[in-house]
């Protein structure tokens, strides 16, 4: 197994992790930004106000993007397991 092969596997794994985490992180960022703008305009300085909307938004994001995210992870895992058989000892 060459160094380039290992690096390509690592690169694919990192890219898959970013693609899986990306939509939920963007949703969380946008909801947090919206709530902070709301807090700044209304001068409500409640610390716990951001948690419940973010949790609901992440849950809705999982419902929307969950199938796509799972297919990405299954695809990576399948490719890795099929490449294991070609490596040999």
PASE-487662 format. One record per residue (C-alpha): x, y, z; residue number from 1. Coordinates in pm, whole numbers, m for minus. Last residue first. Layout:
<vexpas>
<vexpa px="X" py="Y" pz="Z" k="NUM"/>
...
</vexpas>
This chain:
<vexpas>
<vexpa px="m142" py="m948" pz="271" k="89"/>
<vexpa px="m396" py="m863" pz="6" k="88"/>
<vexpa px="m502" py="m512" pz="m88" k="87"/>
<vexpa px="m788" py="m599" pz="m323" k="86"/>
<vexpa px="m1019" py="m727" pz="m49" k="85"/>
<vexpa px="m979" py="m407" pz="150" k="84"/>
<vexpa px="m1084" py="m199" pz="m151" k="83"/>
<vexpa px="m1436" py="m345" pz="m141" k="82"/>
<vexpa px="m1465" py="m256" pz="227" k="81"/>
<vexpa px="m1351" py="101" pz="166" k="80"/>
<vexpa px="m1586" py="152" pz="m127" k="79"/>
<vexpa px="m1880" py="18" pz="74" k="78"/>
<vexpa px="m1796" py="242" pz="370" k="77"/>
<vexpa px="m1773" py="549" pz="150" k="76"/>
<vexpa px="m2104" py="472" pz="m20" k="75"/>
<vexpa px="m2277" py="399" pz="312" k="74"/>
<vexpa px="m2158" py="734" pz="449" k="73"/>
<vexpa px="m2282" py="925" pz="146" k="72"/>
<vexpa px="m2613" py="735" pz="147" k="71"/>
<vexpa px="m2661" py="820" pz="515" k="70"/>
<vexpa px="m2608" py="1190" pz="446" k="69"/>
<vexpa px="m2856" py="1186" pz="158" k="68"/>
<vexpa px="m3120" py="1010" pz="369" k="67"/>
<vexpa px="m3062" py="1244" pz="663" k="66"/>
<vexpa px="m3083" py="1568" pz="463" k="65"/>
<vexpa px="m3448" py="1662" pz="523" k="64"/>
<vexpa px="m3519" py="1480" pz="849" k="63"/>
<vexpa px="m3173" py="1560" pz="980" k="62"/>
<vexpa px="m3225" py="1926" pz="891" k="61"/>
<vexpa px="m3557" py="1921" pz="1076" k="60"/>
<vexpa px="m3378" py="1786" pz="1385" k="59"/>
<vexpa px="m3102" py="2044" pz="1346" k="58"/>
<vexpa px="m3363" py="2321" pz="1321" k="57"/>
<vexpa px="m3546" py="2196" pz="1632" k="56"/>
<vexpa px="m3220" py="2178" pz="1827" k="55"/>
<vexpa px="m3121" py="2525" pz="1708" k="54"/>
<vexpa px="m3462" py="2668" pz="1801" k="53"/>
<vexpa px="m3435" py="2515" pz="2152" k="52"/>
<vexpa px="m3077" py="2621" pz="2222" k="51"/>
<vexpa px="m3075" py="2989" pz="2125" k="50"/>
<vexpa px="m3309" py="3121" pz="2394" k="49"/>
<vexpa px="m3102" py="2968" pz="2674" k="48"/>
<vexpa px="m2878" py="3271" pz="2716" k="47"/>
<vexpa px="m3160" py="3524" pz="2755" k="46"/>
<vexpa px="m3044" py="3873" pz="2663" k="45"/>
<vexpa px="m3364" py="4014" pz="2516" k="44"/>
<vexpa px="m3265" py="4352" pz="2372" k="43"/>
<vexpa px="m3538" py="4328" pz="2107" k="42"/>
<vexpa px="m3308" py="4415" pz="1817" k="41"/>
<vexpa px="m3002" py="4239" pz="1955" k="40"/>
<vexpa px="m3195" py="3928" pz="2055" k="39"/>
<vexpa px="m3354" py="3900" pz="1711" k="38"/>
<vexpa px="m3014" py="3944" pz="1545" k="37"/>
<vexpa px="m2876" py="3674" pz="1775" k="36"/>
<vexpa px="m3169" py="3447" pz="1687" k="35"/>
<vexpa px="m3112" py="3489" pz="1314" k="34"/>
<vexpa px="m2741" py="3427" pz="1347" k="33"/>
<vexpa px="m2799" py="3115" pz="1554" k="32"/>
<vexpa px="m3050" py="2985" pz="1299" k="31"/>
<vexpa px="m2806" py="3052" pz="1014" k="30"/>
<vexpa px="m2514" py="2886" pz="1191" k="29"/>
<vexpa px="m2718" py="2582" pz="1293" k="28"/>
<vexpa px="m2841" py="2536" pz="936" k="27"/>
<vexpa px="m2486" py="2574" pz="804" k="26"/>
<vexpa px="m2356" py="2319" pz="1055" k="25"/>
<vexpa px="m2633" py="2075" pz="964" k="24"/>
<vexpa px="m2563" py="2108" pz="592" k="23"/>
<vexpa px="m2186" py="2071" pz="634" k="22"/>
<vexpa px="m2160" py="1768" pz="864" k="21"/>
<vexpa px="m2211" py="1503" pz="595" k="20"/>
<vexpa px="m2018" py="1690" pz="325" k="19"/>
<vexpa px="m1733" py="1764" pz="564" k="18"/>
<vexpa px="m1716" py="1401" pz="678" k="17"/>
<vexpa px="m1720" py="1283" pz="315" k="16"/>
<vexpa px="m1435" py="1518" pz="227" k="15"/>
<vexpa px="m1237" py="1395" pz="527" k="14"/>
<vexpa px="m1291" py="1030" pz="429" k="13"/>
<vexpa px="m1201" py="1094" pz="64" k="12"/>
<vexpa px="m882" py="1273" pz="166" k="11"/>
<vexpa px="m789" py="992" pz="404" k="10"/>
<vexpa px="m840" py="732" pz="131" k="9"/>
<vexpa px="m636" py="943" pz="m112" k="8"/>
<vexpa px="m362" py="981" pz="149" k="7"/>
<vexpa px="m344" py="605" pz="202" k="6"/>
<vexpa px="m314" py="547" pz="m173" k="5"/>
<vexpa px="m48" py="816" pz="m208" k="4"/>
<vexpa px="158" py="655" pz="70" k="3"/>
<vexpa px="159" py="325" pz="m111" k="2"/>
<vexpa px="0" py="0" pz="0" k="1"/>
</vexpas>
